[in-house]
Amino acid sequence: MGLKGNHQMSKPSTIMSDFLLDCGGYAVVDGGLATELERHGADLNDPLWSAKCLMESPHLITRVHLDYLNAGANIIISASYQATIQGFQARGLSVDTAEALLKRSVELATQARHTFYEESAKASSDTPLIGTNLLRPILVAASVGSYGAYLANGSEYTGDYGEDVTIETLKDFHRRRVQILANSGADLIAFETIPNQLETEACAKLLEEEGINIPAWFSFSCLDGCSVASGESILKCTSIADSCNQVVAVGINCTSPRFIERLIRSIKKATSKPVVVYPNSGETYDAKIKQWVKSDGTSDYDFVSYVGKWEESGASLFGGCCRTTPNTIRAISKHFATRSPPPVGCGQHQDSYLS
């Protein structure tokens, strides 16, 4: 089950729209990975963060993916956010091993999807089928964390990479990882927590120059309701993403929920592509102590209750990032489940984006 390369290149702007139509007009993205891995016993006090589990406890990653699928997610994101060839090499691993671990991140997600479908079919023998898939569409997104995530110094929340980092630096950094993930069996690539215009430009150019044959979304970490983390305009960054044919959705992740509504409205001014939002819990990451800390006025922010406002503002894909859990995703899914079911014929577009 994967997005069709031939179709996506001929009509890239309709791929995500077709998927959303088959989901009933909206889609639910999964939630925080590291939080759940730690809850299941993983020790992530490591520069590799959640990617450490690709080496030591891949079964925990599969378990978390299944938790989110059972909570109602339509899109699960691979455990490759902090998985970079450079980072694995720094741990003494070979390039071949590093590349294999990147592929494993997607394999774990696709295996979880397969298991979920099998278990769902067994649990409900009268569940309608479309071809070999259950009615509920599920996609696997291969995560590409920002350069700041690799640096592990909190710069994915500031956008400050230093004067020596150029577009070419960032393209070279991301190139091999993107090539591997594009051929890993994922349905799309999720460029996440992009904090500045420089990396937006680098990722867009990389997709075009390498002829990456699966679609992507760009999601930004943001400072406030109108700026990405670096303080640069969300409008400008969105315009860059919008101009890239491979980008099929644009949005925000790992940003305080209190800024999301304004950010959606800003993004909608610069693109007609679907908007994806998956904010964090409202806490702030302290890079010095490498922990999430409470922020005044936002730590208790119940963003699930604001999903309706985000939808009204123009978003159509909703999930959570750091410190959110399957309970968060279950609540988002229940919010939409109160609506009328998808119309008869839901799933009729699957041939246009699934192989």
Salt bridges, closest charged atoms under 4 A:
ASP22 OD1 - HIS349 ND1 3.39
GLU36 OE1 - ARG39 NH2 2.82
ASP46 OD2 - ARG91 NH1 2.69
GLU56 OE1 - LYS52 NZ 3.98
ASP67 OD2 - HIS40 NE2 3.23
GLU99 OE2 - ARG176 NE 2.91
GLU118 OE2 - HIS114 NE2 3.09
GLU168 OE2 - LYS171 NZ 2.98
ASP172 OD1 - ARG175 NH1 2.69
ASP187 OD2 - ARG113 NH1 2.84
GLU199 OE2 - HIS174 NE2 2.69
GLU209 OE2 - LYS171 NZ 2.85
GLU209 OE1 - ARG175 NH2 3.97
GLU210 OE2 - ARG175 NE 2.81
GLU261 OE2 - ARG265 NH2 3.55
GLU283 OE1 - ARG323 NE 3.24
GLU311 OE1 - ARG339 NH2 2.12
